[in-house]
Amino acid sequence: MMRRLAVPLFPAAAVALHAGLTLYFVPPAVVLGGDPIAGLDFDAHYQQTLRAVEAHRASGRTWSYDPHLLAGHPAGTVFDADNKLVEMFAVALDGLGVPPHRSFNLFVWLLHFLAPLVVFASARLFGLSGSAAVVATFLTSAIWFFDVTGRWCAFVGMFSWASASCFWLLPLGLFHRWISGRRPLLLLGVLVSLSLLHTLHPYVFFLLAPPMGIMWWRARRSLGPAELVGLAGVAVGVVAANWWWLSVAAAHRHYVIDSALFMDATPAHLLYDYLGLIKEPEVSGVIAVRTGFRFLAFGAAALGLLAWRRSRDERLLPIAVTLGLLFLAAYGGGWAAWLRQVQPYRFVLPAAYLAALVAADWLVGAARSLRAERPRGGVAGVLILLAFLLVPRLARDVIYFIPALAPRSERALPAPPPDVSGGPAFGGLGWREPFEFRHKPIPPHERLVADTVRALDDGSGRWLVEWWGLGERLAWTTGAQIVFGFRAINLVHAYSSLFHWWPDESALEPGELEAYLERYNVRWVVMSNRMPSIEGRTDLLEPIANLFSGRIYRTKVESGWIVGGGPGEVRAALDRITVRGSAGGSLVLRYHYHESLVCRPGCRVYRAPVEGSRVGFIGVENAPSDFEIVNP
């Protein structure tokens, strides 16, 4: 009777635990509130989603020329390749009257809730027993919520990668089952899941190509013409399903710049991760390194692969090779310049989830062997001792992310000071109290900055925002034109920001700040971090507001939207720049040029080279006094 009850009970318990933790870390009050989930990457991804919805409403496409950010840039082309599925989701629900912020929040929730179901189904497709599938689901949840990379990605807004790192197991499992049985319905499942996953995050291609390639190669002699046509149809179908954004990204590839900025681990980081120490925050993040569940999965998976080797299991080769490649990329990618472009340390997360499947299979088998052999004496003592030593490390990982579980006398103790200078650190950022990695509503003092910007902005110039997270926040909360956004944006337009071009403010040459403010028509500056060499320039900046989240300055540099001055009122909206009352003839606007822009009526757009701008500005010939620049 108990055995029969356990069949549905344990999977339900695994799903319920994951759902409960989701509701803790992503509370309903935030998801169902009046704002999108915000903070760090979330602000950038919501800003991208909002622009996609607005562009689709106006033109039926999801990319646009956006003059509100980075002095005008092609939004929805390259940098949001990991945001396409949520944009498509928001566009679809927008047609049903659901506001974009609600769609965005529900999408994040949906990814969380799907994770245990996807892992359980994937484990069963790979031939794991029901018990092993449940263990894999529990272990996956532990990595999702209590591993430093899993939690950091989900918390800061890398939700597409956090979920893609787990969900890629589903098409892999479907393909494995299809290779074994050749049922057409399974191949259809591969097509659908691959199409959606490549829309969720394009890097899943790198995850799936090696194991699927190995499986296909081993079975190639037994594949009939119909099956080969089916495989070709899957490849073509996945590309076709994603062509709507792939073609746009390819057309804008000439704007892509170096993105090898972080997450470039080397083999030394493996030791630090294993010991739970921070080596470089740019690689593993700025929070404490909690990797107990990750290495439990890796260790048990290594033993599982050895067991598969002894039994000549057909799953060994594709899984072992894939794990090896992911491990090599994660902990050796920092040595390869070409691999650094994709922030290779990120691949430790899909490696951990794949290892969880193999680990679960071995753990269940080992538990059955122990129960059958009933070890006694020294063997039993060693096993009890190992468990005794393991439990505190895993418990510490859980408590770090849910500090309410800590003994009450420890909760109020201040965190140890951070050590991010290059030496090993035993903690992350030194918060004065235990930090909860839960999403919360936007606090009032952060809303005050946006309210102030809206009140001050008159459309006469741009806002230079020093902190990129605040820049993205202001981009979607205000109608102001912001110079700066996500610091790691891989478009050349990012160099329109002073703080991208000169990340070290002390590197500014005499006259550079004034020239920059004039070049990009910067009328206001918002500072969060202290930079005396900039804020001390009272000849250029006038303080007008000192807020909790930033200090606002008005610039004293006279510029204007038209290079060289002259009359004319300029107003910008998505895909449109309108000029009224200009001198006409030949002039240059202080907005980045884009090859799709046209001038109406009867005028012509050209790329006007500008010193200090890698893109160039919009030049106009034969302009009447009133004209508009549009992205048709």
N, C-alpha and C positions, 0 to 999 in steps of 0.2 A: 504493500500500500504506500509506504513512505517513498519507495523508489519511483512509483508511478507519479506521485505528487511532485517529486523533485524535477521531473522532466520539464514541466512548464514553469515551476516555481523559481528555479535558479536563473534561467534567462530573464524572467520578469524582474527578479531582484537586481540583476546587473543593469537592466534598462532603467529601473526605478532609481537606483543609486546615481547613475549618470544624470538623470533628469533632475533629481534633487540637488545635486551639486551645481547643475546649470542654473537652477532657480536661485541658488545662493550667490553665485558669482555674477550672474546676469539677471538681476531682480526684475520681476514683472513691473514694478513701479517705474523703472527706467525704460524698459522696452515699450510699455504702453503709455508713457508720458508724452509730453508735447515737443520733445526735442529728440534728435538722433543720438545714439550712443556716441559720446564725444571723448576726446583726449588723444593726443599724439596722432598715430596713423589713422585712427577713426575719423578725425576731422578731415584729413586728406581724402580718404575714400568716400566720405559722405559728400564732400565738395564735388568730387568727380561724378558721383551718382546724381546729384542735383543738376549739374550741368548737362548730363546725358538726358535726363528727363526733360529739361527745358529745351534742349536742342531737338528732341524728338517731337515735342509739341509743336515747335515752329516749322520744322523742315522734314520730319519723318526719318531723320538720321540721328545717330547718337554721338557724332563728333561735331565740333564747331570751332570757330575762331573766337576765343574768349579774351576780350580786351581787359577783363577785370583782374587778371593775374599775370604776373611776369611780363608786364608791358605788352601784352597781347601774345597769345601762344595757341597752337592747335590742340585744343582739349579733346580728350577721348580718342587719341591716336596711338600713342606708344606707351606712355607711362602708366596708363590704367589697364594694361593688358591683364593684370591680376584682379580686375574689378568688373569684368564684363558680365559675369553671370548675375551679380547683384544689380547692375544697371539694367539688364534685360528684365529681371524680376520687377524692379521698380517701374520700368516703362510699362510692363504688362498690367501691373496693379493700378498705375496711374490712369489707365483707360477705364478702370472700374471705380475711380473716384477715391482711391486710397492715397493719402499724401505721401510724398517721397520719404520723409523721416520715419513714418510708420512701416513702410515697405522695407526700408533699410534695416530697422531694428528686428523685424520679423524674420528677415533673411539670416541675420546673425544667430537668432534663436534657433531657426530651423537647422542650421549647420550643426549646432550643438546637439540638438535632440536626435539627429540622424546618426551620429557617430556610433553609438553602441549597436544599433540595428545593422549598419553597414559592416561593422567588424564581425558580428556574429554570423551574418550571411556569408561574408568572405571566408571565414574559418570553415564553415560547413562546405563551401564550394571547393576548398582545398583538401577536403577529406578528413578534417578533424572531427573527432567524436563530439557529441553534444556537450560532454563535460569539459573537454578541451576548449570548445568554442566559448563556453561561459567564462573559463579562466582567462582566455584571450581578451574577452570583453572587459572583465574587471581590470586586467593589467593595462589595457588601452586607456581606460578611464583614469587610472592612476597616473599614467604618463601625460595624458591630456590636461589634468588639473594640477598635478604635483611635481612635474618635471620642469626645470628652469626654462627650457626652450619651448616646451608645449604651452606652459602657462603664460610666458612672456609674449609669445606670438599672439595668443588669443586675447591677452589683456591689452596690449598696446594697439591692436588693430590689424595685425597680419592674419586676419581670420580666414582669408582665402587659402593661404599656404598652410595654416594650422589644420584646416579641414582637408585640403587636398592631400596633405601628407598622410592622412588616414584613409581617405576615400579611394585612393588609387588601388587599394587592395581588392576592391569589388570587381572592376574590369579584369584585373589580373586573375582573380579566382574564376570569373566567368570564362575567360579564355582557356585557363587550365582545364576546366570541366568540359569545354567544347572540344579541345584537343583530344580528350580522353573518350568522349562519346559521340562527337560530331552532330549534335542536335542543333538544327537551324535556329531554334528559338534562343538558344544560348548566344549564338553569334549576333543575333539582333540585340540582345542585352549588352553585348560588348560594344556595338555601334552606339547605342543610346548613352551608355555610361561614359564611354570615351568622349563623345561629343560634348556632353555636359561638363565633364571634368576639364577638358581643354579650354572651355569657356570660363570655368572657375579659376584655373591657374595654368598657364601654358607650360610651366616647368614639369608637369606630370609626364610630358613626352620623355624627358630624360629618365624618369623613374621606370616607365613601362617598356621602353624600347629594348633594353638588355634582356629581361626575362621573357618577353614575348618573342623576341628574335630567337632565343635559344629553344623555346618550345616549338616554334615553327620549324626551325632547322632540323630538329630531331624527328619531326613528324612529316617532313616534306615529301618523302618517298611514298607515303601512304595517302597523301591528299589527292583526291580526284579533281577533275576539271570544275565541277560545280562548287567544290569547297574552295578552290583557288580563286574562282570568280567571287565567291562570298567574301574572302579575305580582302581582295582588291576593292570590293564594294565598301567594306568597312573603312579602309584607308581613304578612299575617295569621299565617302560620306562624312567622315570626321572633318576633313578639310573643307568640304562644302558647307557643313553646319557652322563652321567658324570663319568662313570666307568674308562675312560681313565686317568683321573687325581685322582679320589678317590682311586683307587687301589694303585697308586704310593704314595699318601699321607699316606695311611694306612701302607704301608711297611716302611715308615720313621717316624712313630709316636714316636719311641723310642728316636729320637733326639729332640723332642719338650721340651721346658723349659717354665718356668713361664712367662706369658705375661701380668700380672696384673700391668701395669706400669702407666696407665693414664686413663682418662675418667671414673673415679669411683665415681660418684656423690652420695651424701646422701641427705636426705630431706631438709637440710639447703640450698642446692644449688637451690632448687625451689624458695625460697624467693629471693635469689640474682638474679636469672634469671628474675623473675617477675619485680624486681626493676631496672634491667639493670645494675647490678654491678658485678665486677669480684670478686669471692671468691678465687678460685685456678686456675691459668692458666693451670695446668696439666689436669684439668677437662674440662673447657669450652673453652680453647684456650687462646692465648695471645692478642687477639684483643678485642675491646670494645664489651660488651654484648649488642647486639641489638636483641630484642625478641618481638617487638610489634606485628608483623604479626602472630608469633607463638601463642601468648596468645589471640589474636583476634580469631584465629581458635579454640583454646581450650575453650575459654569462650562461643563462639557461638555454638560449638559442644555440650557443656554441656546442653545448653538450647534446642538444637535439640534433644538430647537423651531424655530429659524430655517430649518433644512434641511427640516423637515416643512412649514413654511409655503410654501416655494418649490415643494415637490412637491404641495401641497394634500392632505396626508395627513389622513384622517378622524380620526386620533387626536389631532390638534393641539388642538382646542377643549377637550374635556373635561380633557385632561392639563394644558394651559397654565392654564386657569382654576383647576383644583384646586391646582396648584403655587403660583399667585399668591395664592390664599386662605390656604393653609397658611403661606406666607412672611409674608403680612400679619399673620396671627394670631400667629405666632411672634415677630416683631420689632416688632409694633405693638399687641399685645394688652394691654400694660401701660397703655395710654392709655384702655382701655374697661373701666369698672367691672364690667359684666356678664360680659365675657370673662375678666377676672382670676379669676373663680370657678373656672375649669377649669385654672388655671396654664398660660397659653397658650404659653409658650416650649417646652413639651413637643412642640408640633406641628412643631418644626424636625426632629424625628427621622423621622416619616413623610414629610415633604417630602424629606429626604435619600434615603430608600429609593425613593421614586417617581422622583426625579431620576436615581437610579442606572440605572433602566431606559432612560430617554431618553439618558442619557450613554453607556451601553454601545452603544446603536444607533448613535450618532454616532461614537464612538471606533472601532468596527469599520469603519464606512464610510470614515472618514478614513484609517485604516490601509491600506485597500484602494486608496484614491485615491493615497496616497503611494507605494505599491508600484508602481502603474501608471505614475505620472508620473515617478518617480525624480528628485526634486528635487536640484539640485546647487548649488554655489557658496554664495552668501549665504543662500538659503532653507534649505538643509540645515544650514548653520552656525547659523542662528538657532534651528532646531528642536533641534539638539544642545545649544545653550546653555540653552534653556528646560528641557529634560529634566535637564540638569546642575544647574540651580537648584531644580527641583522635587523631585528624589530626596532631598536631605537633609531637607527638611521632612517628607516622608512617612516617612522612616526615623526621624526624631526622634519622630514620633507613635508608631511601633511600639515603639521602645526605651523610651519613657516607661512604657508598660504592661507591657513585658517587659524589665525592667532587666538581666536576665542577658545580653541581646544587646549591651549597651554594651561598649566597649573596657574591658579588665580594669582599667586604671589609674584609670578614672573611677567604678567601681562604689561604692567606699568613700567618695567625696566626699559631705559633707553637703549636703542640699538647701538652696537659698537660703531665707532667712527669708521667711515669708509677709507679704504686704501686703494685708490685708482691710479696710482702713479707708476704702476708697472710691476710692483711686487705682489705676492700672493695676499689676497684679502679673505678674511673668514666670513665676511658678510657683504651685503651690497650697500646701497646708499644708506647713510646713517640717519634714518628717520627718527625723530624724537620719541616716537611710540610705534608699536607694531603696526605695520602697514597692511591694510586689507586689499587684496587684489580683486576687489569687486567694483563693478561699474556703478557710478553714482550720478545723480542729476548734476547739471552744470551749476557750480556754486554762484551765489549772487555777485561776488567780487569779480568773477570772470565775465559775467553778463554786463557788468558796469563798463568794462572796456569797450564792448561792442556798442552799448548805448551811447557812450561818449563819442565814438567814431562816427556813428550815424548822425549825432547832433552837430558835429563839427564839419562833416564832409559837405562841401558845396560843389563838388565836381570839377574844381579848378586844377586839381593835381592829384598825384599819387601818394599812397601811404607806404613808407619804407618800414617794414616790421622786422625787428632783429630776431625774435624767437619764431622759428618756422612753425611750431605748433599753433601759436597765436595767429600767425599769418593765415594759415589754412582756416582757422576758426572764423576770422574776420571775413574771409572770402565768401563763406556761405551764410554768415549772419548779417552782413551788411551789403549795401550796394556799392561800397567803395572800391576803388581800383588799388590793388595791393601789389607791392613789389616784394616778393619772396613768397615762398610756399615750402613744400617739403624739401628739406635740405639735400636729400639724395636723389632728387629728380634727375633723370638721365636725358634731359633735353637741353640743348645749347641755350635755350631761352633762360635757363636758370642763372646765367651770368649777368642777367639784368639786375640781380640783387647784389648789393654791396657786400653782404655777408656770405655770399657764395663765392664771389670773386676774391674778397679779402677776408677769409675766415679769421685771420689774426689782425685785429684792428690796428696793431702797432706797425703793420707793414704798409700802411697808407703813406704815400709820398705827399710832399707839400703840394697843395692845390688839387689833389685827386678828389677829396671829398666834395669840394665846391663844384668841380667839373662834373662829378657823378650826379649830384643833386640837380644840376641844370639839365644834364643830358636826358634824364628820365622824368623831368618835371615833378620832382618830389616836393610836396608841399608840407607833409607831416612826417614825423619820425616817431616810432613807438619802440622804446627800449625796455627790455626785461632784465638782462644781465648788465652789470656795471661795466661801462667802457669809457673811462675818463678821457681818452684822447679824442673821442667823438663827442661825448656829452659836454666836454669842457669847451667846445668851439662855440662860445657865445656870440662870435661874429657871424656864425651861420645858423645857429639854432636858438630859438626862444622857447623856454619852458612854459607850457600852458596848462598842464594837468599832471598831478602826481597820484597815481592810483595804486592800489595794492598789487595789481598784476602788471603794472608797467608805467613808465613815464612818457608823456606825450610832448613832443616839441613841434613848433611851427618853424619852417625854414624861412630864412631871410633872403634866399636866392630867388631872383626873378627869372622865370622861365616861360612856361606856357606850352600848350599842346602843339603849336606850330613852330618848327625850328626857325630861328631868326626873328621871332616875334611877328607882329602884324595882327590885323583885326581878325575876328572869327570866333564864333562860339562852337565848341566841340562837345558832343555828347556821344557816349559809347554804350552799346548794348550787345548782347550775344549776337555774333555774326554781322554786326553793323556798327559803323562809325559815321555819325552825321555831322556835317560842318555847315554852319550858317553864317552869312555875312563876312566871308573871307575876301582877301584881295584878289583871289583867283589866279589864273596863270599857272606857274610852276611853284610848287611848295612841297615841304616835307613834314609829315606828322610824326610825333614822338610815340609811335606804336610800331611793334615789330612787323616786318613785312611777311607775307605768306603768299605763295604762288597761286592760291585759289581766289584771292581777292580781286574784285573788279570795281571800277569807279563808274558812277552814274550821275548825271547824264553826259555823254560825250567826252569823258576824260579817261585817262589811262594811268594804271598803277605800275610802278616799277620799284625795284629794290634800290634804295638809296644807302650807299655805304656810310657808316657813321663811326668815327673813332671811338673805341671802347665798347662797341656792340658787335658781337660775332654774327648776328642775324641780319642787321641792317634795319632801317626804318622804312615806312611807307612813303614813297615818293609819288607825287601826282603831277601829271602834265595836262595842259589844256583845261585846267579846273575852272568852272564857273564860280560865282560867289557862293552859291549854295550847291552842295553835292553830298553824296554819301558813298562810303566804301562798304561793300557787302560781300559776304561769302555765299555765292549763289548755290 
